[in-house]
Amino acid sequence: MTEHRSHTNTRRLSKTNIILLIFVAIAAFFLWTEHRAHLLGALPYLLLLGCVFMHLFMHRGHGHGGDGEGSDGDKS
């Protein structure tokens, strides 16, 4: 007994998906063209804010617990 499977519909996009994809592409284009100045104008500030957050969150594993001991061991 042989099974007959149709592979024609597995790789093909439906009309609804194509229309949705075109709508999303048009919406993304207009969002980019209308808000490009705002987004690109905020990039320097976002870069500085990123530096601050990286400094705060990436120094957790260095052992800077503030216990008063330096890196040179016992001072007695």
VMD Tcl script that draws the C-alpha trace (Angstrom):
set ca {
  {0.00 0.00 0.00}
  {1.49 3.26 -1.05}
  {0.83 6.63 0.42}
  {0.44 9.57 -1.86}
  {1.57 12.80 -0.24}
  {1.26 16.14 -1.90}
  {4.42 18.24 -1.57}
  {3.14 21.15 -3.62}
  {1.75 23.08 -0.66}
  {4.66 22.72 1.78}
  {7.03 25.31 0.26}
  {4.46 27.65 -1.21}
  {3.22 30.75 0.55}
  {-0.48 31.36 0.66}
  {-2.02 34.56 -0.68}
  {-2.70 35.74 2.85}
  {0.93 35.34 3.88}
  {2.15 37.17 0.77}
  {-0.23 40.07 1.39}
  {0.81 40.19 5.05}
  {4.50 40.20 4.07}
  {3.95 43.06 1.61}
  {2.00 45.04 4.22}
  {4.75 44.57 6.82}
  {7.41 45.62 4.31}
  {5.50 48.81 3.41}
  {4.87 49.62 7.07}
  {8.55 49.09 7.93}
  {9.59 51.34 5.04}
  {7.35 54.19 6.15}
  {8.32 53.80 9.81}
  {12.00 53.97 8.85}
  {11.60 57.01 6.57}
  {9.47 58.96 9.04}
  {11.45 58.22 12.20}
  {15.00 57.93 10.85}
  {16.05 61.34 12.21}
  {14.80 60.48 15.69}
  {16.44 57.07 15.75}
  {19.78 58.18 14.34}
  {19.82 61.27 16.56}
  {19.55 59.11 19.68}
  {22.43 56.79 18.74}
  {25.23 58.75 20.48}
  {23.24 58.83 23.71}
  {22.39 55.14 23.44}
  {26.08 54.38 22.93}
  {27.01 56.28 26.11}
  {24.19 54.60 28.02}
  {25.39 51.23 26.75}
  {28.88 51.97 28.06}
  {27.50 52.73 31.52}
  {25.42 49.55 31.61}
  {28.31 47.40 30.37}
  {30.54 48.88 33.08}
  {27.95 48.16 35.77}
  {27.00 44.65 34.71}
  {30.30 43.31 33.40}
  {32.35 44.06 36.53}
  {30.39 41.62 38.69}
  {32.77 38.73 38.12}
  {35.99 40.58 39.01}
  {35.72 40.16 42.76}
  {35.31 43.86 43.52}
  {33.22 43.26 46.60}
  {34.47 46.28 48.52}
  {35.80 44.23 51.45}
  {38.83 46.51 51.88}
  {41.51 44.04 50.79}
  {43.73 44.95 47.89}
  {45.05 42.65 45.22}
  {48.51 42.37 46.87}
  {47.36 40.07 49.69}
  {47.98 40.57 53.44}
  {49.27 43.96 54.53}
  {50.25 42.93 58.10}
}
mol new
graphics top color blue
foreach p $ca { graphics top sphere $p radius 0.5 }
foreach p [lrange $ca 0 end-1] q [lrange $ca 1 end] { graphics top cylinder $p $q radius 0.2 }
display resetview
